[in-house]
């Protein structure tokens, strides 16, 4: 999936407010597990006044060691597949839930660039893991642009999909 920003799409703060409203309505809390975004998703959440009512905590697990130590991602998996893959995104999401008091998780792992890409995982490749009550959803996206653009698109997509998933669960 390649994502582009439309001028009619809601802003990140608007998406975050929609997410907050859904979490509050469903009496759920959110945990984040971030690699390539370095805490930008958690930062956007806590920019919203009153977020302590629905935001439980965030893990910035930029290194493989942090993914293993804080989220329980198997070192073997990281060595075998690298950090940017479906299995790691899923393990990050489930690990975040297991190491928090939240019921909803979002995990992101990707190649923001400008270096670090490969033919199999070019710059802009991001894997997402979403854990909502009753299901875990993973997906891979490719975002165009420089490092800042890839990270911003990752944050936007994380909020958009969380809103969609929780809206369907309501």
Secondary structure, 3 states (H helix, E strand, C coil): CEECCCCCCCCHHHHHHHHHHHHHHCCCCEEEEECCCCCHHHHHHHCCCCHHHCEEEEEECCCHHHHHHHHCCCHHHHHHHCCCCHHHHHHHHHHHHHCCCCCEEEEEEECCCCCCCCCCCCCCEEEEEEEECCEEEEEEEEECCCHHHHHHHHHHHHHHHHHHHHHHHC
